[in-house]
Every structure is written in C-alpha cells, then in structure tokens.
Amino acid sequence: MGEAVQRRFTVLTAVVAALGMTATLSGCGGDSGTGDVTLTLVAADYGTSSANSSEKYWSGVAAGFEKKNPGIKVDVNVYSWKDVDRKVAEMVKAGKAPDIAQIGAYADFAKDGKLYSADQMLSIRTQANFLPTLTDAGKVDGTLYGLPFVASTRLLFYNEKLFDQAGLDAPETWDDIQKDATALKAKGVKYPFALPLGQEESQAETLMWLLSNSGGYVDDVGLYDIDSAQNIATFSWLRDNLVGKGLTGPVEPGKLDRAKAFEAFTKGEVGMLNGHPTLMEEAEAKGVKVGMVPLPGAEGPTKGSMGVADWMMGFKQNGNRKAIGEFFDYAYSDENVLAFADEYDLLPVTGSASAEMETDAKHAKLREFLAALPNSQLPPFGKTSWATVSESIKTNIGEAVAPGGSPERVLGAIAAEAAKAESAE
C-alpha cells in the first residue's frame, strides 16, 4: 500500500480511537430497547463446506455478543448465496422481516422505508470507521442504509510459469495483453486470456474492462452512461483484438462463467484473467504461481480498480433499533471484522481493521488488493434499478464480443432498459 493510503489509514484510526472515547448511540425515539429482546439474523454462507460454513462464524459472534449484553439473544439463520436474497425478500413480503440481514442488496428495502439508517443505529465510532468508498456505495438519496460488511477488489492475474516459458513480462496496456496472449497461444496455452462474460457474474467482468478505458456504468453525477463512446470502444477492442483473434480459449466468452474460468486457472490452463484474493489462495494451494498487476488499460495501468461489497442492514419492523445498533457495534469490532476476512480471504471494510491487516506480515499477499480498495469503483448498488440492469448485462453482454457482434447495439439495448428501469422508480 502506498504512503498516502497508509497515512490515511493511520489518521483514520487515530480519529476513530478518539471518537470511540465518547461514542454513543444516535437517533433517540420510541423504538424498543429495554427488556428481553431476541434479534433474528439472516446471513449468507461464504463457506464451501460444513467445515468453513459462515454459520460457525455468526454463532460465535452471537455467543460473544450475548455474553456482553444480557437480555439480548440472537437467532442465527445462514443460507446459501443462491437462496439468501430471495429468502429475505420473502420474509419481508410476508410481514416477517428479520431484524438484521447480511445479503447482497439493500436499495429496494431502503426505498420502501423498511430499513433504519446508519445514524439511527450505530455509534459514532462505528460510523466513522467505515471506508468512505464503501459507504458512498451504501447510500440511497445521500443517506447510509447499506452497511458494508466485507469487500474485495480485482487485479489482473497471470500464471508466472507460463509467462516465464514464453519469455513474457507482465502486461501494462491492452496492447501488451494482446501480444502476450498471442505468444501464449503459440505455446499451446488453452486460455491465453480467459474472458468470463457468461451469466454468472459478467456484470463485474464488464465493469473491470469499462474502468480500464475511463468508462463505467454511470457518469460523474450518477446517471447511467452504459452506451458511452468509451464503453463502445472498449468492447469493440475486445471483440476485434482478443475474441476475434482466438485468444480467449475454446469456450466463447458469452458462455464462459467465472467459476469455470477460475477453475481452469487453478489447473494451469489460463495465461491471464481478472481475479480476486480468494482465487489467489486457491491457485497457489494447487501449485500455480500467481503474478498480479493493476488492470492494464488502453494507455497504461488502470488508476482505479473495480470494488465489490456485500451489505448489512437493520429492519424497522420489530422496533429493535437500539438492540440492532448494539449488535452492529459489536460485530464491527476489529477482532470480528478481521476474523471473517481471514477465514474467506476477503478485505475488511473498516479503516482500523484495514490498517491492522496492512501491517501484519501474514497478510502481505493481500496488500496489493488493500491498496486498490480506497480508489476502487463499485457498481451502482444504491440504485433500485441496478438489479434489473445487472441482470440485463449478465444476459446480453456476451453478444457484444461474439463474431459479428455489435457493441453499439448491445450496449444501447442495455442502456435503454436501464433508462426504463430508472423511470419506473
């Protein structure tokens, strides 16, 4: 991490510590907060088996919280990522909203007036400790409702063994990517550059490429700008210089999901792809030596990276504002934040935990991701239309780079759907 970022974390940590001396819950009102309370917590499972299920983490947090807060119990319910967002939506629709949810989206609930705002729940210390990039993405109409829970950034990964065999240096520009991919193909590499634009998570892959050419999903004032000239140029380059030249492997990008691309990378079949910390750990565990650099751009390394985050939120329905806030203040302690990040190779969302991870030698491999997080750009999570737009991207973006595909037409159609979804809000 650069000096400027480190100084920012150091200053932030000092401010947070000072605030913590006088931190109090804000937002007085008639919500219940005395007597015995049972909070219902619904959370997503980040684990890959029962051995590392997130239920173990949350049960431990709940037990520690209950010990410190007699009279407040926490009922933990953990569901797979496949089911958890739907489960919470069904609970809310049935009038049985949980008190706390840790899921992938918050904006619809906030727009419908179902959530407490951060300043109604959290201590000053907890609010001040979130990384600003993440809290900006957690706001609806300027108010923070989605509390960042865990984060990640993306870097370009390359297989160092394959690069050494081909006599290549790490790429810094799009032209470097094309030249390196051409050399890797000549050496028989199955996927010179894996480009997963299938439906699993192509909205993330798309954003990474848009950012590398100074584009993105929204403009400087937050309006959708999906079919901008920069974005069309980006996908035209991908179509003509990677896909069209046979440099993306045997599976066409529109049919290649991220999981399959990552699996191929861990098998040593991929020269380059855009990756995150969990993939780094999985690949190195299987003997793949991973090189990492900032995302190459049209003219040089991209100055910002794509960031992603998942969210925590407190529902109003049961009136447990004070108890929810006390739970959040406990859950966002450095000890708890770092324990979760360590378990799943992800990044903490608070300044103090990030500073601690940065100085801990055991997290040295994550420093490049940490350095990218403060300047990262996240998808427009605060837009209630984003779920519709994201789905359209996942369904259609692969067509933009297919043989004979038209980035202008595909991005224009997605932009039209975005405008329609925005006007329906």
C-alpha positions in Angstrom: 0.0 0.0 0.0 1.3 3.5 -0.9 2.4 6.0 1.7 -0.6 8.2 1.1 -3.1 5.4 1.7 -1.2 4.3 4.8 -1.2 7.8 6.2 -4.9 7.9 5.6 -5.5 4.7 7.5 -3.2 5.9 10.3 -5.1 9.2 10.6 -8.4 7.5 10.3 -7.5 5.0 13.0 -6.5 7.8 15.4 -9.7 9.7 14.7 -11.7 6.6 15.3 -9.9 5.9 18.6 -10.7 9.4 19.8 -14.3 9.1 18.8 -14.6 5.8 20.5 -13.9 7.5 23.9 -17.2 9.4 23.6 -19.2 7.2 21.3 -22.9 7.0 22.0 -25.9 5.7 20.0 -27.6 8.4 18.0 -31.2 8.7 17.0 -33.4 8.7 20.0 -37.0 7.7 19.6 -39.8 5.3 20.6 -38.2 2.1 19.4 -38.0 -0.7 21.9 -34.6 -1.1 23.6 -35.3 -2.3 27.1 -36.2 -5.7 28.5 -35.5 -9.1 26.9 -35.1 -9.0 23.1 -34.4 -11.7 20.5 -32.9 -10.5 17.3 -33.3 -12.5 14.1 -30.2 -12.5 12.0 -30.2 -13.8 8.4 -26.8 -14.1 6.7 -25.2 -15.5 3.6 -22.9 -18.5 3.6 -19.4 -17.8 2.2 -18.2 -21.3 3.0 -17.6 -24.1 0.6 -18.4 -26.9 3.1 -19.6 -27.5 6.6 -16.0 -27.1 7.8 -15.9 -23.4 6.9 -19.6 -22.6 7.0 -20.4 -19.0 7.9 -22.8 -20.3 10.5 -19.8 -21.1 12.7 -18.7 -17.5 12.5 -22.0 -16.0 13.2 -22.8 -18.4 16.0 -19.5 -17.3 17.6 -20.3 -13.6 17.2 -23.8 -14.1 18.6 -22.4 -16.0 21.6 -19.9 -13.3 22.4 -22.5 -10.6 22.0 -25.0 -12.3 24.2 -22.4 -12.7 26.9 -21.7 -9.0 26.9 -25.4 -8.0 26.5 -27.6 -9.9 28.9 -31.2 -9.7 27.9 -30.5 -9.7 24.1 -30.5 -13.0 22.2 -29.5 -13.5 18.6 -31.2 -16.2 16.5 -28.8 -17.0 13.7 -30.0 -18.2 10.3 -27.5 -18.8 7.5 -28.5 -19.6 3.9 -26.5 -20.2 0.7 -25.9 -17.3 -1.6 -28.2 -19.0 -4.1 -31.1 -18.6 -1.6 -30.4 -15.8 0.9 -31.5 -12.7 -1.0 -34.7 -14.5 -2.1 -35.3 -15.7 1.5 -35.1 -12.2 3.0 -37.3 -10.8 0.3 -39.9 -13.4 1.0 -39.7 -12.7 4.8 -40.2 -9.0 4.2 -43.1 -9.6 1.9 -44.8 -11.9 4.4 -44.5 -9.3 7.1 -41.8 -11.3 9.0 -38.7 -9.2 8.3 -35.6 -10.2 10.1 -34.0 -7.7 12.4 -30.7 -8.0 10.7 -29.8 -9.2 7.2 -26.3 -9.7 5.7 -27.0 -10.1 2.0 -26.1 -8.8 -1.5 -28.5 -5.8 -1.9 -30.3 -3.2 0.2 -31.6 -0.5 -2.0 -35.1 -1.8 -2.6 -35.7 -2.2 1.1 -34.4 1.3 1.8 -36.5 2.9 -0.9 -39.6 1.2 0.6 -38.8 2.6 4.1 -38.1 -0.8 5.6 -34.6 0.0 7.0 -33.1 2.1 9.8 -30.4 4.5 8.6 -26.9 4.1 9.9 -27.2 7.1 12.2 -30.3 5.7 13.8 -28.4 2.5 14.9 -24.7 2.9 15.1 -22.3 4.6 17.5 -20.3 7.5 16.1 -17.2 5.4 16.3 -18.6 2.6 14.1 -20.0 5.0 11.5 -16.7 6.9 11.3 -14.7 3.7 10.8 -16.1 2.6 7.5 -14.0 3.2 4.4 -15.6 6.1 2.5 -15.5 4.4 -0.9 -17.8 1.7 0.6 -20.2 4.0 2.5 -20.7 6.0 -0.7 -21.9 2.9 -2.4 -24.2 2.1 0.6 -26.3 5.3 0.4 -29.7 5.9 -1.1 -30.5 9.6 -1.7 -27.5 10.6 0.4 -28.4 8.5 3.5 -26.4 5.4 4.5 -28.6 2.3 4.8 -26.4 -0.4 3.4 -23.6 -1.1 5.9 -20.6 -2.5 4.1 -19.8 -6.0 5.5 -16.9 -7.3 3.5 -15.1 -6.2 0.4 -12.9 -7.2 -2.4 -11.0 -5.7 -5.3 -9.7 -7.1 -8.6 -6.3 -7.3 -10.2 -5.0 -8.9 -13.3 -3.7 -12.3 -12.6 -1.1 -14.1 -14.7 0.4 -17.6 -14.5 4.1 -16.8 -13.8 5.3 -20.2 -15.1 3.5 -19.9 -18.4 4.8 -16.3 -18.8 8.4 -17.4 -18.0 8.2 -20.2 -20.5 7.1 -17.7 -23.2 9.6 -15.1 -22.1 7.0 -12.5 -21.3 6.7 -9.6 -18.9 3.6 -8.7 -17.0 1.2 -6.6 -19.2 0.6 -2.9 -18.6 -1.6 -2.0 -21.5 -4.3 -3.6 -23.8 -1.7 -3.9 -26.5 0.5 -5.9 -24.0 -2.4 -8.2 -23.3 -2.9 -8.9 -27.0 0.8 -9.5 -27.6 1.2 -11.7 -24.5 -1.9 -13.7 -25.3 -0.7 -14.3 -28.9 2.6 -15.6 -27.5 0.8 -17.8 -25.0 -1.4 -19.2 -27.7 1.6 -20.1 -29.8 2.9 -22.1 -26.8 -0.3 -24.1 -26.7 -1.9 -22.4 -23.7 -5.6 -23.4 -23.6 -6.9 -20.0 -22.4 -4.4 -17.3 -23.3 -6.8 -14.7 -21.7 -9.9 -16.1 -20.0 -12.8 -13.7 -20.5 -15.9 -14.9 -18.5 -18.8 -13.0 -19.9 -21.3 -15.7 -19.1 -24.3 -15.1 -16.9 -22.7 -16.0 -13.6 -21.0 -12.6 -12.9 -20.4 -10.9 -16.2 -21.6 -7.6 -14.8 -18.4 -7.5 -12.7 -16.1 -8.6 -15.6 -17.7 -5.9 -17.8 -17.2 -3.1 -15.2 -13.5 -4.0 -14.9 -13.0 -3.6 -18.6 -15.0 -0.4 -18.8 -12.9 1.2 -16.0 -9.7 0.3 -17.8 -10.8 2.8 -20.6 -12.1 5.6 -18.3 -15.6 4.4 -18.7 -18.1 2.8 -16.3 -21.8 2.2 -15.8 -22.6 5.8 -14.6 -21.3 9.2 -15.3 -19.9 11.8 -12.8 -23.3 12.7 -11.4 -24.5 9.1 -11.1 -26.6 8.8 -14.2 -26.4 5.7 -16.3 -24.0 6.0 -19.2 -23.7 2.4 -20.4 -23.5 3.1 -24.1 -20.9 5.9 -23.9 -18.3 6.2 -26.6 -15.6 4.9 -24.3 -17.7 1.8 -23.4 -18.4 1.0 -27.0 -14.8 1.4 -27.9 -13.8 -1.0 -25.1 -16.0 -3.8 -26.2 -15.1 -3.2 -29.9 -11.4 -3.7 -28.9 -12.3 -6.9 -27.0 -14.2 -8.2 -30.0 -11.6 -7.4 -32.6 -8.3 -7.9 -30.7 -8.9 -10.8 -28.2 -12.0 -12.7 -29.2 -11.7 -12.2 -32.9 -8.1 -13.4 -32.9 -8.9 -16.6 -31.0 -7.1 -15.5 -27.8 -9.8 -16.2 -25.3 -9.9 -20.0 -25.4 -12.2 -22.8 -26.6 -15.3 -21.6 -24.8 -16.8 -18.4 -26.2 -16.9 -15.6 -23.6 -20.7 -15.3 -23.6 -20.8 -19.0 -22.4 -17.9 -18.9 -20.0 -18.9 -18.4 -16.4 -16.5 -17.1 -13.8 -16.3 -20.3 -11.8 -15.2 -22.3 -14.9 -12.6 -19.7 -15.8 -11.3 -19.7 -12.2 -11.2 -23.5 -12.1 -9.2 -23.5 -15.4 -6.7 -21.0 -13.8 -6.1 -23.2 -10.8 -5.4 -26.1 -13.2 -2.7 -24.0 -15.0 -4.7 -23.7 -18.2 -5.1 -19.9 -18.2 -2.4 -17.4 -19.0 -4.3 -14.3 -17.8 -7.6 -13.3 -16.2 -9.1 -10.8 -13.8 -9.1 -12.2 -10.3 -9.7 -11.6 -6.6 -8.0 -12.7 -3.3 -9.8 -16.0 -2.9 -8.7 -17.2 -6.3 -5.1 -16.3 -5.5 -5.2 -18.6 -2.4 -6.9 -21.4 -4.3 -4.5 -21.2 -7.2 -1.4 -21.2 -5.1 -2.7 -24.0 -3.0 -2.7 -26.1 -6.2 0.8 -25.1 -7.2 0.1 -22.2 -9.6 2.4 -19.3 -9.0 0.3 -16.2 -9.4 1.6 -12.8 -10.7 -0.6 -9.8 -10.0 -0.7 -6.3 -11.5 -3.2 -3.5 -11.7 -5.7 -3.9 -14.5 -4.0 -2.9 -17.8 -5.7 0.0 -19.6 -5.8 1.4 -23.1 -2.8 3.6 -22.4 -1.3 2.1 -19.2 -2.2 0.6 -15.9 -5.7 1.5 -14.7 -5.6 4.0 -11.9 -8.7 2.7 -10.1 -9.9 -0.9 -9.7 -13.4 -2.4 -9.5 -14.5 -3.0 -6.0 -17.3 -5.2 -4.7 -19.0 -5.3 -1.3 -21.8 -7.2 0.5 -24.1 -5.5 2.9 -25.6 -5.5 6.4 -28.9 -3.8 7.2 -31.3 -3.3 10.1 -35.0 -3.7 9.5 -37.6 -1.5 11.3 -40.4 -3.9 11.5 -39.9 -5.2 15.0 -38.8 -1.9 16.5 -35.5 -3.2 17.9 -33.4 -0.2 16.8 -31.3 0.0 20.0 -30.5 -3.7 20.2 -29.7 -3.9 16.5 -27.3 -1.0 16.9 -25.6 -2.6 19.9 -25.2 -5.8 17.8 -23.6 -3.9 14.9 -21.2 -2.1 17.2 -20.0 -5.4 18.5 -20.0 -7.2 15.1 -17.8 -4.4 13.6 -15.1 -4.7 16.2 -11.6 -5.2 14.6 -11.5 -8.7 16.1 -14.7 -9.8 14.3 -14.1 -8.0 11.1 -10.6 -9.5 10.7 -11.7 -13.0 11.7 -14.2 -13.0 8.9 -11.8 -11.5 6.4 -9.1 -14.1 7.4 -11.5 -17.0 7.0 -12.5 -16.2 3.5 -9.5 -14.3 2.1 -11.5 -11.1 1.8 -10.9 -7.4 2.7 -12.1 -5.6 5.8 -14.4 -2.7 5.4 -13.2 -0.5 8.3 -10.2 1.8 8.5 -8.8 0.4 11.7 -9.0 -3.3 10.6 -7.5 -2.4 7.2 -4.6 -0.7 8.9 -4.0 -3.7 11.1 -4.1 -6.1 8.2 -1.8 -3.8 6.2 0.9 -4.0 9.0 0.5 -7.8 9.6 3.1 -9.8 7.7 0.8 -12.8 7.4 -1.4 -10.6 5.1 1.4 -9.5 2.8 -0.2 -11.1 -0.2 -3.3 -9.0 0.2 -1.5 -5.7 0.3 -2.0 -5.0 -3.4 -5.7 -5.6 -3.0 -5.9 -3.4 0.1 -4.0 -0.6 -1.8 -6.6 -0.8 -4.6 -9.6 -0.6 -2.3 -9.7 3.1 -1.4 -9.6 4.1 -5.1 -11.9 1.4 -6.3 -15.3 2.0 -8.0 -18.3 -0.1 -7.1 -21.4 -0.9 -9.2 -24.3 1.5 -8.5 -25.7 -0.6 -5.6 -27.7 2.4 -4.4 -30.0 2.4 -7.4 -33.1 0.2 -7.1 -32.9 -0.2 -10.8 -29.5 -1.9 -10.6 -30.9 -5.4 -10.1 -32.7 -5.1 -13.4 -29.8 -3.6 -15.2 -27.3 -6.1 -13.8 -29.5 -8.9 -15.0 -29.6 -7.4 -18.5 -25.9 -7.1 -18.6 -25.4 -10.8 -17.5 -27.9 -12.0 -20.1 -26.7 -9.9 -23.1 -23.1 -8.6 -22.8 -21.6 -11.8 -24.3 -23.2 -10.9 -27.6 -21.2 -7.7 -27.8 -17.9 -9.6 -28.4 -19.3 -12.5 -30.4 -18.2 -12.8 -34.1 -20.2 -10.2 -36.0 -21.5 -8.8 -32.7 -22.3 -5.1 -32.3 -21.1 -3.5 -29.1 -23.1 -0.3 -30.0 -26.3 -2.3 -30.4 -25.9 -4.4 -27.3 -24.8 -1.6 -25.0 -27.5 0.6 -26.5 -30.2 -2.0 -25.7 -28.9 -2.4 -22.1 -28.9 1.4 -21.7 -32.5 1.6 -22.9 -33.5 -1.0 -20.4 -31.6 0.9 -17.7 -33.5 4.1 -18.6 -36.8 2.3 -18.5 -36.0 0.8 -15.1 -34.9 4.2 -13.7 -38.1 5.9 -14.9 -40.1 3.2 -13.1 -38.7 4.1 -9.7 
